[in-house]
Amino acid sequence: MKKRGEFIHFNEEAYDVLKNYLLHQVDSIKNIFILVDNITYTHCLPILFQNIDFLKKSNVIKIKSGEKEKNIYTCIQICKNLEKFKATRKSLIINLGGGVITDTGGFVASIFKRGIRFINIPTTLLGMVDAAIGYKTGVNLDSIKNEIGSFYVPEFLIIDTHFLKTLPNKEIFSGMAEMFKHGLIADKNFWTQMNQIQTDIIQNKQNKNEWTHLIHQSILIKQKIVDQDPKEKGLRKILNFGHTIGHALESYFMNMNKMLHGFAVTIGMIYESWISYKINGLSMSDYKEIRSSLSALCPISNQIDNLEINKLLLIMEHDKKNEKNKIQFSLLKEIGECSYNCQVPYSLIKESFLN
């Protein structure tokens, strides 16, 4: 597996690296494919062309935007386009978009002709600090998140924080959830720094480019964990904090388009922090601090009734972390330290929703 210093590049320097790679490592411009959705085709592709002019001659594949498009049928559509434009095993896919694009495009790259090269250029904050990092690719199976996928390593990860200017605030808040998570599971100082800027960002008092250093730091926290456990056999599972409940919420509301990933994970982190307090040693003061900070990012709705809770539990039974038919959680010991493979009884999970 590649180490973080070898393939993660930022802003202007990133385009220099990418341009040099494309000029010297790709046999023909006809072998380059750019995967976009409706939104990134309009708002982000011109920025990429502005930085690397000769990419205008590459093949652009456009799919619809949204989590619903992250499925195996979209992958087949992309593969047919690759075949139509005579892609070879030496071809390269550049994934320009948010998590749906990088997850889907990376998965297609891993299976087309048994594997071709790909580069991720995430255009959302969530993509930059989470989805595009860590070698995971995949798509949903109906409403089950990321049920079909693979581990596959990109050639590069290009981080251009200027894309953040194109995002609505709700997408910024969604990405911030994963940044807060990185502090909660591995770095208390980073958690503190995120809290210090949170109010200004929510109230639009801080320019998005002024906290690029925190985005950089968040990426390195995740990549350091991934480097130690690339295939999620142990330590990497702490990155799933907030995701057992969060993915269940996101899956349940997927067809209603009611919940962004980051908001689902924010609610999941609040509920799972309460479970951490009940059974994993998290202090009440830490729990209250977490609840207060994350509620400002995404206010909790207490409108989940018992019927919905039972449906959410059924979704959690499909979680990839589960072992021996037991739902497994990653839970906090304290802010900055996390446990994994924690079994939680159904009664306590239900209670967390009603707390």
C-alpha positions as CSV (number, residue, x, y, z in Angstrom):
1,M,0.0,0.0,0.0
2,K,1.2,3.5,-0.7
3,K,2.0,5.8,2.2
4,R,0.4,9.2,2.5
5,G,3.4,11.2,1.5
6,E,3.7,9.4,-1.8
7,F,0.3,10.1,-3.3
8,I,-1.6,12.8,-1.5
9,H,-1.0,16.3,-3.0
10,F,-2.6,19.7,-2.3
11,N,-3.7,22.6,-4.4
12,E,-1.3,24.2,-6.9
13,E,1.5,21.7,-6.3
14,A,-1.0,18.9,-6.8
15,Y,-1.8,20.0,-10.4
16,D,1.9,20.2,-11.2
17,V,2.4,16.6,-10.0
18,L,-0.7,15.4,-11.9
19,K,0.3,17.2,-15.1
20,N,3.8,15.7,-15.0
21,Y,2.4,12.2,-14.3
22,L,-0.1,12.4,-17.2
23,L,2.6,13.7,-19.7
24,H,5.1,11.0,-18.8
25,Q,3.1,7.9,-17.5
26,V,0.0,7.8,-19.8
27,D,0.6,6.5,-23.3
28,S,-2.1,8.5,-25.0
29,I,-4.6,11.2,-24.1
30,K,-7.3,8.9,-25.6
31,N,-6.6,6.5,-22.7
32,I,-7.7,9.1,-20.1
33,F,-11.3,9.1,-18.9
34,I,-12.9,11.7,-16.5
35,L,-15.9,10.6,-14.5
36,V,-18.2,13.4,-13.4
37,D,-21.8,13.9,-12.4
38,N,-24.3,16.6,-13.5
39,I,-23.0,19.0,-10.8
40,T,-19.3,18.5,-11.2
41,Y,-19.6,18.6,-15.0
42,T,-20.9,22.2,-14.7
43,H,-19.0,23.6,-11.7
44,C,-15.7,21.6,-11.4
45,L,-14.7,20.2,-14.8
46,P,-13.9,23.8,-16.1
47,I,-11.6,24.3,-13.1
48,L,-9.7,21.1,-13.9
49,F,-9.4,22.1,-17.6
50,Q,-8.2,25.5,-16.5
51,N,-5.3,23.9,-14.6
52,I,-4.5,21.1,-17.1
53,D,-5.6,22.3,-20.5
54,F,-4.8,19.2,-22.5
55,L,-7.4,17.2,-20.5
56,K,-10.0,18.8,-22.7
57,K,-9.1,16.1,-25.2
58,S,-9.9,13.3,-22.8
59,N,-13.1,11.3,-22.7
60,V,-15.7,12.6,-20.3
61,I,-18.3,10.2,-18.8
62,K,-21.2,11.8,-17.0
63,I,-23.6,10.2,-14.6
64,K,-26.6,11.6,-12.6
65,S,-25.8,13.0,-9.2
66,G,-27.0,11.7,-5.9
67,E,-26.6,8.6,-3.6
68,K,-29.3,6.7,-5.5
69,E,-26.8,6.5,-8.4
70,K,-24.2,4.7,-6.4
71,N,-25.2,1.2,-7.5
72,I,-24.1,-1.7,-9.7
73,Y,-26.2,-0.5,-12.6
74,T,-24.4,2.8,-12.8
75,C,-21.1,0.8,-12.8
76,I,-22.3,-1.2,-15.8
77,Q,-23.2,2.0,-17.5
78,I,-19.7,3.4,-16.9
79,C,-18.1,0.1,-18.1
80,K,-20.1,0.3,-21.3
81,N,-18.9,3.8,-21.9
82,L,-15.3,2.7,-21.3
83,E,-15.8,-0.1,-23.8
84,K,-17.4,2.3,-26.3
85,F,-14.4,4.6,-26.2
86,K,-12.0,1.6,-26.4
87,A,-10.5,1.8,-23.0
88,T,-7.6,-0.6,-22.4
89,R,-5.8,-2.0,-19.4
90,K,-3.4,0.9,-19.6
91,S,-6.3,3.5,-19.4
92,L,-6.8,5.9,-16.5
93,I,-10.0,7.1,-14.8
94,I,-10.0,10.5,-13.1
95,N,-12.8,10.6,-10.6
96,L,-13.9,14.3,-10.3
97,G,-16.6,14.6,-7.7
98,G,-17.9,13.8,-4.2
99,G,-18.1,10.4,-2.5
100,V,-20.5,8.9,-4.9
101,I,-18.1,9.6,-7.8
102,T,-14.9,8.5,-6.1
103,D,-16.5,5.4,-4.6
104,T,-18.2,4.4,-7.8
105,G,-15.3,5.3,-10.1
106,G,-12.8,3.6,-7.9
107,F,-14.8,0.4,-7.9
108,V,-15.2,0.5,-11.7
109,A,-11.4,0.9,-12.0
110,S,-10.9,-2.1,-9.8
111,I,-13.1,-4.4,-11.9
112,F,-12.8,-3.2,-15.5
113,K,-10.5,-5.5,-17.4
114,R,-9.5,-6.8,-13.9
115,G,-8.1,-3.4,-12.9
116,I,-7.1,-0.1,-14.5
117,R,-5.5,3.0,-12.9
118,F,-7.5,5.7,-11.3
119,I,-7.0,9.1,-9.6
120,N,-9.4,10.7,-7.2
121,I,-10.0,14.5,-7.2
122,P,-12.7,15.0,-4.5
123,T,-14.7,18.1,-4.9
124,T,-16.7,18.1,-1.6
125,L,-15.3,18.4,1.9
126,L,-16.7,15.0,2.8
127,G,-14.8,13.5,-0.2
128,M,-11.6,15.3,0.7
129,V,-11.5,14.2,4.4
130,D,-13.1,10.8,4.1
131,A,-14.6,9.2,1.0
132,A,-11.6,9.5,-1.3
133,I,-9.1,8.4,1.3
134,G,-8.3,4.8,2.4
135,Y,-8.4,2.6,-0.7
136,K,-12.1,1.6,-0.2
137,T,-14.3,1.6,-3.2
138,G,-17.8,0.4,-3.6
139,V,-21.5,0.9,-4.2
140,N,-24.8,0.3,-2.4
141,L,-26.9,-2.8,-2.7
142,D,-30.4,-1.4,-2.7
143,S,-30.4,0.6,0.5
144,I,-27.5,-1.2,2.2
145,K,-24.5,1.2,2.2
146,N,-21.3,0.1,0.5
147,E,-22.3,-3.6,0.4
148,I,-20.4,-4.3,-2.8
149,G,-16.9,-3.1,-3.1
150,S,-13.1,-3.6,-3.0
151,F,-9.9,-2.3,-1.7
152,Y,-8.0,-0.6,-4.6
153,V,-5.2,1.9,-4.4
154,P,-5.4,5.1,-6.5
155,E,-2.3,6.5,-8.3
156,F,-2.9,9.9,-6.6
157,L,-5.3,11.8,-4.4
158,I,-5.5,15.4,-5.5
159,I,-6.9,17.8,-3.0
160,D,-7.9,21.2,-4.3
161,T,-9.7,23.2,-1.5
162,H,-10.8,25.8,-4.0
163,F,-13.6,23.5,-5.0
164,L,-15.1,24.3,-1.6
165,K,-16.2,27.7,-2.9
166,T,-18.7,25.8,-5.1
167,L,-20.4,24.1,-2.2
168,P,-23.6,25.0,-0.3
169,N,-23.2,25.2,3.5
170,K,-25.1,21.9,4.1
171,E,-22.3,20.1,2.2
172,I,-19.6,21.9,4.3
173,F,-21.4,20.9,7.5
174,S,-21.7,17.3,6.2
175,G,-17.9,17.1,5.7
176,M,-17.2,18.7,9.0
177,A,-18.8,15.8,10.7
178,E,-16.0,13.4,9.6
179,M,-13.4,16.0,10.7
180,F,-14.9,16.1,14.1
181,K,-14.9,12.3,14.2
182,H,-11.2,12.2,13.4
183,G,-10.6,14.3,16.5
184,L,-12.9,12.2,18.7
185,I,-11.3,8.9,17.8
186,A,-7.6,9.9,17.6
187,D,-6.6,13.4,18.4
188,K,-8.1,15.5,21.2
189,N,-6.2,18.6,20.2
190,F,-7.7,18.4,16.7
191,W,-11.2,18.1,18.3
192,T,-10.5,21.3,20.2
193,Q,-9.3,23.1,17.1
194,M,-12.5,22.1,15.3
195,N,-14.6,23.4,18.1
196,Q,-12.8,26.7,18.1
197,I,-13.7,27.4,14.4
198,Q,-17.1,25.8,14.3
199,T,-19.2,28.8,15.3
200,D,-17.5,31.1,12.8
201,I,-17.9,28.6,10.0
202,I,-21.6,27.9,10.7
203,Q,-22.2,31.7,10.8
204,N,-20.2,32.3,7.6
205,K,-17.7,34.4,9.5
206,Q,-14.7,32.5,8.3
207,N,-13.5,32.1,4.7
208,K,-13.4,28.4,3.7
209,N,-9.9,28.7,2.5
210,E,-8.7,29.9,5.9
211,W,-9.0,26.5,7.4
212,T,-7.2,24.5,4.7
213,H,-4.6,23.5,7.3
214,L,-7.4,21.7,9.3
215,I,-8.5,19.8,6.2
216,H,-4.9,18.8,5.7
217,Q,-4.6,17.7,9.3
218,S,-7.8,15.7,9.1
219,I,-6.7,13.9,6.0
220,L,-3.4,12.9,7.7
221,I,-5.2,11.6,10.8
222,K,-7.3,9.2,8.7
223,Q,-4.4,8.2,6.4
224,K,-2.1,7.4,9.4
225,I,-4.8,5.0,10.7
226,V,-5.2,3.5,7.3
227,D,-1.5,3.0,6.8
228,Q,-1.4,0.9,10.0
229,D,-4.3,-1.2,9.0
230,P,-5.1,-1.0,5.3
231,K,-7.7,-3.9,5.1
232,E,-9.6,-3.0,8.3
233,K,-8.5,-6.1,10.4
234,G,-8.3,-4.1,13.6
235,L,-7.4,-0.5,14.4
236,R,-9.0,0.9,11.2
237,K,-12.4,0.0,12.6
238,I,-12.3,3.0,14.9
239,L,-13.0,5.1,11.7
240,N,-16.5,3.6,11.9
241,F,-17.4,5.5,15.1
242,G,-20.8,7.0,14.5
243,H,-21.3,4.9,11.4
244,T,-23.2,1.9,12.8
245,I,-26.2,4.0,13.7
246,G,-25.3,6.7,11.1
247,H,-25.3,4.3,8.1
248,A,-28.6,2.8,9.3
249,L,-30.2,6.2,9.4
250,E,-28.7,7.1,6.0
251,S,-29.9,3.8,4.5
252,Y,-33.4,4.1,6.0
253,F,-33.9,7.6,4.7
254,M,-32.1,7.1,1.4
255,N,-35.1,6.7,-0.9
256,M,-36.6,9.9,0.7
257,N,-33.5,12.0,0.1
258,K,-33.8,13.2,3.7
259,M,-30.3,12.8,5.2
260,L,-26.8,13.6,4.0
261,H,-24.1,11.2,5.1
262,G,-22.4,13.7,7.4
263,F,-25.7,14.6,9.2
264,A,-26.5,10.9,9.6
265,V,-23.0,10.3,11.1
266,T,-23.3,13.3,13.3
267,I,-26.5,11.9,14.9
268,G,-24.8,8.5,15.0
269,M,-21.9,9.9,16.9
270,I,-24.1,11.5,19.5
271,Y,-26.1,8.3,20.1
272,E,-22.9,6.2,20.1
273,S,-21.3,8.6,22.5
274,W,-24.1,8.0,24.9
275,I,-23.6,4.2,24.5
276,S,-19.9,4.8,25.1
277,Y,-20.8,6.6,28.3
278,K,-23.1,3.7,29.4
279,I,-20.7,0.8,28.7
280,N,-17.2,2.0,27.6
281,G,-16.0,4.4,30.2
282,L,-16.7,7.7,28.5
283,S,-17.2,10.4,31.1
284,M,-20.5,12.3,31.4
285,S,-18.6,15.6,30.9
286,D,-17.1,14.3,27.7
287,Y,-20.5,13.0,26.5
288,K,-22.1,16.4,27.2
289,E,-19.3,18.2,25.4
290,I,-19.7,16.0,22.4
291,R,-23.5,16.3,22.4
292,S,-23.3,20.1,22.6
293,S,-20.8,20.5,19.9
294,L,-22.3,18.1,17.4
295,S,-25.9,19.2,18.0
296,A,-24.8,22.7,16.9
297,L,-23.7,21.1,13.6
298,C,-26.8,19.0,13.2
299,P,-29.7,19.4,15.6
300,I,-31.1,16.0,16.7
301,S,-34.6,15.1,15.8
302,N,-36.5,13.1,18.4
303,Q,-39.1,12.0,16.0
304,I,-37.8,8.5,15.5
305,D,-40.6,6.2,16.8
306,N,-40.3,2.6,18.0
307,L,-41.3,1.2,14.6
308,E,-38.5,3.1,12.9
309,I,-36.0,2.0,15.6
310,N,-36.8,-1.6,14.9
311,K,-36.3,-1.1,11.2
312,L,-33.0,0.6,11.9
313,L,-31.9,-2.4,14.0
314,L,-32.7,-4.7,11.1
315,I,-30.4,-2.5,8.9
316,M,-27.7,-2.6,11.5
317,E,-27.7,-6.4,11.3
318,H,-26.1,-6.1,7.8
319,D,-23.3,-3.9,9.0
320,K,-19.9,-5.2,7.7
321,K,-18.3,-4.9,11.2
322,N,-20.6,-7.5,12.7
323,E,-19.3,-10.9,13.9
324,K,-21.2,-14.0,15.0
325,N,-24.5,-12.3,14.4
326,K,-23.6,-9.6,16.9
327,I,-23.8,-5.9,16.1
328,Q,-20.3,-4.5,16.6
329,F,-19.7,-0.8,17.5
330,S,-16.6,1.4,17.7
331,L,-17.0,3.3,21.0
332,L,-15.1,6.1,22.7
333,K,-13.1,5.7,25.9
334,E,-12.5,9.4,26.1
335,I,-12.3,12.2,23.6
336,G,-9.3,11.2,21.4
337,E,-9.4,7.5,22.1
338,C,-11.6,4.8,20.7
339,S,-12.3,1.1,21.1
340,Y,-13.5,-1.3,18.4
341,N,-15.3,-4.7,18.3
342,C,-17.7,-3.6,21.1
343,Q,-20.8,-5.6,21.3
344,V,-23.9,-3.6,22.3
345,P,-27.2,-5.2,23.4
346,Y,-30.3,-4.3,21.3
347,S,-32.0,-2.8,24.4
348,L,-29.1,-0.3,24.8
349,I,-29.1,0.7,21.1
350,K,-32.9,1.4,21.4
351,E,-32.4,3.4,24.6
352,S,-29.8,5.6,22.8
353,F,-32.4,6.8,20.4
354,L,-34.8,7.8,23.2
355,N,-32.2,9.4,25.5
